[in-house]
């Protein structure tokens, strides 16, 4: 079991763990860290992140989900997952 699996259904710790593991050079990440504007996530990172969220939380992605507002901050990511996840586990 990894950090990404061991959070008893809590979305925020899973999102934060993914960001820290995938983007370690970003330094400390808070709920309001600007992910795109801060240069933490580029276009490839955006696609990887959305794929991770889709697979981890069973989100059926379509073109409307690929909006920068959905990943502007870790808090925005959590809201996105909570609004779109079929099964927050």
Buried (B, 14 or more C-beta within 10 A) or exposed (E): EEEBEEBEEEBBBBBBBBBBEBBEEBEEBEEEBEBBEEEBBEEEBBEBBBEBBBEBBEBEEEEEBEEEEBBBBBBBBBBBBEEBBEEBE
